Amino acid sequence: MTPQGYEETKLGTPRGGNYADDCVTAVRSESSAKGVMRTVSDWIQRELGLKVNMTKTRITRPPKLKDLGFGFYKDSRTKEWKCRPRQDSVKRFKGRLKELTGRKMPGAVAGKTEKTVMAEIDAHLRTGLRIIIWKQWKEPKKRQWGLQKPGIGKDPVRSCQKTPLAGAYDFVRNLIPGMSINIKMDK
């Protein structure tokens, strides 16, 4: 926005107005797919005024489809098509998390659902954060205060008054696996 008001954008997409430029339409047969692709492409161009790149538009079967980092498989139990993250996408995501946190991420993802993969990564990152918090509580009194604050009794707290690293693992794995973590960041 300029001091005079809004200006029309000649090139590109205005901030906050990005189009969702990927679209997957699922149908039962190849002949239906051809008809739907033609109809949807025409409608997008005519009604929305967008250009459809026909060299990238294609008809494929779900196991060969890769869309936004996900692949598709047929669940043998329910006979339904489901999505799961592609291994290369998860590997890039874990690499980026390692760059940001300095922590190695959990292993293989082959055959795992998105929910399972993300739960493993989440648990791993939370474990790392809890260890960092434990190490910041250097004094036994501070550790006792920090553990009793969320309602953990004195006896379990005393069991964690070992060496710093052993205490950290006891703290993370046994005492507060469900405890929330609130982090205040300096600007």
C-alpha positions in Angstrom: 0.0 0.0 0.0 1.3 3.4 -0.9 0.5 6.7 0.9 -2.0 7.3 -1.9 -3.8 4.0 -1.5 -3.7 0.6 -3.2 -1.9 0.0 -6.5 -2.7 -2.7 -9.0 -0.1 -5.4 -9.3 1.1 -5.8 -12.9 3.3 -8.9 -12.3 3.2 -11.8 -9.8 0.7 -12.4 -7.1 0.0 -9.9 -4.3 1.2 -10.9 -0.8 -1.5 -12.8 1.0 -3.3 -13.6 -2.3 -1.4 -16.7 -3.4 -3.3 -19.2 -5.5 -3.4 -22.9 -4.6 -1.8 -24.0 -7.9 -1.9 -27.8 -7.4 -5.1 -29.8 -7.7 -5.8 -33.5 -7.6 -9.1 -34.9 -8.8 -9.9 -38.5 -8.1 -12.2 -40.5 -10.3 -12.9 -44.2 -10.8 -11.8 -44.8 -14.4 -9.4 -43.4 -17.0 -12.2 -42.4 -19.4 -13.8 -40.4 -16.5 -10.4 -38.8 -15.8 -10.1 -37.6 -19.4 -13.5 -36.0 -19.3 -13.1 -34.4 -15.9 -9.6 -33.1 -16.8 -11.0 -31.4 -19.9 -14.0 -30.0 -18.0 -12.0 -28.7 -15.0 -9.2 -27.2 -17.1 -11.7 -25.4 -19.3 -13.6 -24.1 -16.2 -10.4 -22.9 -14.5 -9.3 -21.0 -17.6 -12.8 -19.6 -18.4 -14.2 -18.7 -15.0 -11.0 -18.0 -13.0 -8.9 -16.6 -15.8 -6.0 -18.8 -14.9 -3.7 -20.6 -17.4 -3.6 -24.4 -16.9 -0.2 -25.8 -17.8 -1.2 -28.8 -19.9 2.4 -30.2 -20.0 2.3 -30.7 -16.2 -1.4 -31.8 -16.1 -1.6 -35.5 -16.3 -3.7 -38.6 -15.6 -2.0 -41.2 -13.3 -2.8 -44.0 -10.9 -2.6 -43.2 -7.1 0.6 -45.2 -6.4 2.5 -43.1 -8.9 1.1 -39.8 -7.8 3.3 -37.4 -5.8 1.6 -34.3 -4.6 3.0 -31.8 -2.1 5.4 -34.3 -0.6 2.8 -37.1 -0.2 2.2 -40.4 -1.9 -0.8 -42.6 -1.9 -1.4 -46.3 -1.1 -4.3 -48.6 -0.7 -4.9 -49.8 2.8 -5.1 -53.6 2.6 -7.4 -53.8 5.7 -9.9 -51.1 4.8 -9.5 -51.2 1.0 -9.3 -47.4 1.0 -6.8 -45.1 -0.6 -4.7 -43.2 2.0 -1.8 -40.7 1.8 1.5 -40.9 3.5 4.6 -38.6 3.4 7.1 -39.5 0.8 10.5 -40.6 2.2 12.4 -37.9 0.4 10.1 -35.2 1.7 10.5 -36.4 5.3 14.2 -36.7 4.9 14.4 -33.0 3.8 12.2 -32.0 6.7 14.3 -33.9 9.2 17.5 -32.4 7.7 16.0 -28.9 8.2 15.0 -29.7 11.8 18.6 -30.9 12.4 20.0 -27.7 11.1 17.7 -25.7 13.4 18.1 -27.8 16.5 21.4 -29.6 16.2 19.6 -32.8 17.1 19.7 -36.0 14.9 16.2 -37.0 14.0 14.6 -40.5 14.4 15.3 -43.1 11.6 13.4 -44.7 8.7 10.0 -43.7 7.5 9.2 -46.4 5.0 5.6 -47.6 5.3 4.7 -45.2 8.1 1.7 -42.9 8.0 2.0 -39.2 8.4 0.6 -39.3 11.9 3.2 -41.9 13.0 6.1 -40.0 11.4 5.1 -36.7 12.9 4.4 -38.2 16.3 8.0 -39.6 16.3 9.5 -36.3 15.3 7.4 -34.5 17.9 8.4 -36.8 20.7 12.0 -36.5 19.7 12.0 -32.7 19.7 10.1 -32.6 23.0 12.6 -34.9 24.6 15.4 -32.6 23.4 13.7 -29.6 24.8 13.1 -31.3 28.2 16.7 -32.2 28.4 17.7 -28.6 27.7 15.4 -27.4 30.5 16.7 -30.0 32.9 20.3 -29.0 32.2 19.3 -25.3 32.8 18.0 -26.3 36.3 21.6 -26.9 37.6 20.8 -26.8 41.3 18.8 -29.6 43.1 16.5 -27.0 44.6 15.7 -25.5 41.2 15.0 -29.0 39.8 12.8 -29.8 42.7 10.9 -26.5 42.3 10.6 -27.1 38.5 9.2 -30.6 38.9 6.9 -29.8 41.8 5.4 -26.8 40.0 3.4 -29.0 37.6 2.3 -31.2 40.5 4.9 -34.0 40.6 5.3 -35.2 44.2 8.5 -35.0 46.2 9.4 -38.7 46.0 9.7 -38.9 42.2 11.6 -35.7 42.3 14.2 -37.1 44.7 14.7 -40.0 42.4 15.9 -37.6 39.7 18.6 -36.0 41.9 21.3 -38.1 40.3 24.1 -37.0 38.0 22.9 -34.3 35.6 22.6 -36.5 32.5 21.0 -39.5 34.2 18.6 -37.1 35.9 17.7 -35.6 32.6 16.8 -38.9 31.1 14.8 -39.9 34.2 13.1 -36.5 34.0 12.2 -36.8 30.4 11.3 -40.5 30.1 9.6 -41.2 33.4 8.4 -38.2 35.3 6.8 -35.8 32.8 6.2 -37.4 29.4 2.9 -35.5 29.2 4.0 -32.2 30.7 3.6 -29.2 28.5 6.6 -27.0 27.7 6.3 -23.2 27.7 9.2 -21.4 26.2 9.8 -17.7 26.4 12.0 -16.4 23.7 14.0 -13.2 23.8 13.5 -10.9 20.9 
